[in-house]
Amino acid sequence: MNRRHLLKSAAALTAAGLPAPAALLSQLAQADELKPLGKPQPFDYARLKGHARTLAAQPYKAPPDTLPPPIASLDWDRWQSIRFRDAHSLWRDENLDFQVRFFHLGFTVRTPVHLYEVVDGQATEIAYDGAMFDYGRSGVKAGSLPENLGFAGFRLNFRDDWARDVAAFQGASYFRAVGASKQYGQSARGLAVDCGLPRPEEFPVFVAYWLERPAKGAKHVTVYGLLDSPSIAGAYRFVLTPGEPFAMDIDAALYPRQDIERIGIAPLTSMYQFGENDRRMANDWRPEIHDTDGLQICNGRGEWIWRPLVNPRDVHVNSFFDDGPRGFGLMQRDRDFDHYQDDGVFYDRRPSTWVEPKGDWGPGVVMLVEIPTADETSDNIVAFWNPKDPVRPGQEYLYAYRLSWGAGNPRQTPLATTQATRTGLGGVIGQPRRYFSWRFAVDFAGGPLARLPHDAKVEAVVSPARGRVEIVSARPLDAIHGWRAMFDLVPDDKADPIDIRLYLALNGKPLSETWLYQYTPPPLAERRF
């Protein structure tokens, strides 16, 4: 019996002039109350930053990652059968626009997260309670787990649909949100450390979250997080506002324990197996498989850049130098179901995520890391901001930014944007090929293109880092009310990646964003034509 039924039963008895039985009142209390752990303590963001600074001055102490025997052996299916009982949702009976539900530890999620509720500047830890969960066919008995087990994270539900969550902080490192499609996709992290270097990456984790009870009628909720790792500690504040897009306004205060070679601010993590431009791993019945299909950047000079993603043979790390970036993000531009044909996970609905810095982030690089993957279960794409100046222990580093999760970019360019990138063997149809070349067909739409007459002298401006470009053209494409740029690249004898730059221009003025591509030619022995 859930709390709503219990409330109705108690109300019915009271209306009849009868007292509710003690057993019913006991069940009502169990369905309603979350057990506190310890006494309330004063809390605000300033205290959290002080705590993170103090933590960074001490030797790192790794959180426990050993699970109790009843859940340590659970496979994916049995772990997934453990369900949170909605009657125990935080703020369920506060008549608020938000509720919070908790994730259970298990499978690969082995690091517990401490959860606190903040009310009127006082924080109280929420105790794990087996009564919160329905263990289903997991084989785990509710009373067999220790009372200090902790949680794997939490999910946020909004009034417009209590059945489907709008944000999830699951596992100690990753979090994500949904836009209007209510479809999850890529994830974000608090911080990346040494990502893309030839050694194991360090994953800073959130060891605790503080959930601030919102005011009645408030359309946003504030969450605080404490980050920790061998190299750095940090304090985070998230202001979460559901909608289209879902907005996360984030403040981060970082306190390094030691020098860090490569720090990644606002890291995004996604999956790209294959798409229309990269068919190397296309051995699936579906035409395309990816959470996102490109990296978009608006740099400090106001130039808009589109870099299609690839699934490389080897790890690729690209750096896009900038000063005062205006934004960057991993985007899912292709929204056509027919291009995916996936009616299970719906890649056409996956949210794009745009990072918009607040204030001047100074000089640095937007970094894109692409890792080979053979299937869709592995996240192999990472994008983040890496500041030019190295971080040093004993210093405080403050960053503020907004993450926008949704179908498109909340900040629009006035120029035409890339609609599709297709590649294949080059040459002229009907004529014998005498050497190897690779064809690129790039479609642009939007901006000023729809207003141009068909005889406009639009030029495709192509600049490869190496090799020779030939058969360059730009012509109207009525099907998308845009234009198609096409060219062949004849690579040199090297098999190293070749960076290519392309944009459309009219009378020397750009009509489109800048398309960047990194093409890796096959070895000479494999260049069949």
Sequence and secondary structure as in RCSB ss.txt:
>XXXX:A:sequence
MNRRHLLKSAAALTAAGLPAPAALLSQLAQADELKPLGKPQPFDYARLKGHARTLAAQPYKAPPDTLPPPIASLD
WDRWQSIRFRDAHSLWRDENLDFQVRFFHLGFTVRTPVHLYEVVDGQATEIAYDGAMFDYGRSGVKAGSLPENLG
FAGFRLNFRDDWARDVAAFQGASYFRAVGASKQYGQSARGLAVDCGLPRPEEFPVFVAYWLERPAKGAKHVTVYG
LLDSPSIAGAYRFVLTPGEPFAMDIDAALYPRQDIERIGIAPLTSMYQFGENDRRMANDWRPEIHDTDGLQICNG
RGEWIWRPLVNPRDVHVNSFFDDGPRGFGLMQRDRDFDHYQDDGVFYDRRPSTWVEPKGDWGPGVVMLVEIPTAD
ETSDNIVAFWNPKDPVRPGQEYLYAYRLSWGAGNPRQTPLATTQATRTGLGGVIGQPRRYFSWRFAVDFAGGPLA
RLPHDAKVEAVVSPARGRVEIVSARPLDAIHGWRAMFDLVPDDKADPIDIRLYLALNGKPLSETWLYQYTPPPLA
ERRF
>XXXX:A:secstr
  HHHHHHHHHHHHHTT    HHHHHHHHHHH   EEEEEEE  HHHHHHHHHHHHTS          HHHHT  
HHHHHT EE GGG BTTTTT SEEEEEE  BTTB S BEEEEEETTEEEEE   GGGEE TTS   GGGS TT  
BSEEEEEETTEEEEEEEEEESSSEEEE  TT     EEESEEESTTSSS  B  EEEEEEEE   TT S EEEEE
EEE SSEEEEEEEEEE SSSEEEEEEEEEEESS BS EEEEEEEE EEEBTTB TT  SSSS EES  EEEEE T
T  EEEEE    SS EEEEEEEES  EEEEE     GGGT  SSS GGG  EEEEEEES   EEEEEEEE   SS
TTS  EEEEEEESS B TT  EEEEEEEEEESS SS  SSBEEEEEEEEE S TTS   S  EEEEEEEESTTGG
GS TT  EEEEEEESSSEEEEEEEEEEGGGTEEEEEEEEE  S  S EEEEEEEEETTEE B EEEEEE    GG
G   
